[in-house]
Amino acid sequence: MEPNSVRSRRTHQKSRLGCRNCKRRRVKCDEKKPACSNCQHHGISCDFTASLPASPSRATSDPDEPQRRPASKYRFRASGYQSQLSRTSTPASETSTASTGVQCDDPSIRPDGLSLADLQLFHHFVTSTYRTLAEDAHGWELWQVHVPQWSMTFSSILHLLLAFSALHCGHQQPASALELRNRYIAQADQHFTFGVSTVTSILSQFELTPENAQPIYIAAILICFVYFARGPPPGEYLVFSDTGQAEWLVLLRGVRLIVTTRHQHIFKGVMAPSDADEGMMKQRYISPEWLEIWRGDQRQLLEVRQLVRQRSADFVQGDMYVSLVDSLMQTFEDAYVKMSAHRERVGLTQIIVGWLYRLPEAYISLLQEKQPPALVILAHWSCLLQYMRSVWYMRGWDYHVIDGVQRFLPWDWKEWALWSLRRIQSIEHPG
């Protein structure tokens, strides 16, 4: 090229025929049919899926105008689970950890249709599984009516809902039906992959808005529920693991990010707290049969409080440990208040798991370092999980966490975990 030559500028013709979603987000639309690449990437409905092309006058309308919902986002497809049973049915030990990660986007599988097997899972969710996610009619309505409605426009919820339902179906099968259980696990794996990839894409691109805050929060909660339902994975103990950071902790932080960013847009309307539940917790009533057990737990926790204060590395660390024990005592009391009201045990989830949700990062780091005081506190928290054994997706987690703690405690600290183990093994409690 000559030094003085001027490169001619390539001209291009602008198009006003992009889909409405791309116009609203002010990004370039590649106008691919039947759905543009941007809409496919985010798992949302695209204008181009309509049966008739948009007219010129429609295409140049205001991009902020509300989008008309298509008549049907999903189409039926033949189920491959029956014909692929021999290929997808693997031993439970091999499938139990196949899809618990958050980076599992498989581009070879596309969520563009619903099979008969999927419809069966959907039916099972709205007739049975939904009741295992809430303790009263207020919560049941959310999970039976509103969440399935959201799943029609938020594909992540649909796939996570189907994954959880598949695991529930597998749980209900007898132990002898291993082949059928593995089929449900295979279905859960596939749907979990789709659901997680969509949620992580939205969070990574900071596309959490007031409009999608509630559905995205529900999707994140379903991810955590699916993790529990898969059963305790070897070497993973919710907030620490054999090798450092726990997988479930990553999921919990995703929920925390959503809540802290859009709290006022999440817990309102159909997701507003129940007035009856708030009134019950304010009364602070503990029945006599639970009160005796609570007093014994309180005495033990006060001893732990003194222990971690005396054996902390410094005053700052000691103050943090004491604060955590105090909050754990409050969590124990809240659990006994809830159980005294004879509510469904699934209602304990927000109380017991809520304690993990509020853990400071400094304490989590000490857990990952396997510091004895931090492990002892977690061991005492794990006692509460025994009260959730009637919740199908929480079974086995109490023993699993306490076993993980005992593995890393020095000999001179193990006696403090033995109390927790005895409490978990005890069946001498009401309910």
Secondary structure, 3 states (H helix, E strand, C coil): CCCCCCCCCCCCCCCCCCCHHHHHHCCCCCCCCCCCHHHHHHCCCCHHHCCCCCCHHHHCCCCCCCCCCCCCCCCECCCCCCCCHHHHCCCHHHHCCCCCCCCCCCCCCCCCCECHHHHHHHHHHHHCHHHHHCCCHHHHHHHHHHHHHHHCCCHHHHHHHHHHHHHHHHHHCCCCCHHHHHHHHHHHHHHHHHHHHHHHHHHHCCCCCCCCHHHHHHHHHHHHHHHHHCCCCCCECCCCECCECCHHHHHHHHHHHHHHHHHHHHCCHHHCCCHHHHHHHHHCCCCHHHHHHHHHHHHHHHHHHHHHHHCCCCHHHHHHHHHHHHHHHHHHHHHHHHHHCCCCHHHHHHHHHHHHHCCCHHHHHHHHCCCHHHHHHHHHHHHHHHHHCCCHHHCCHHHHHHHHHHHHCCHHHHHHHHHHHHHHHCCCCCC
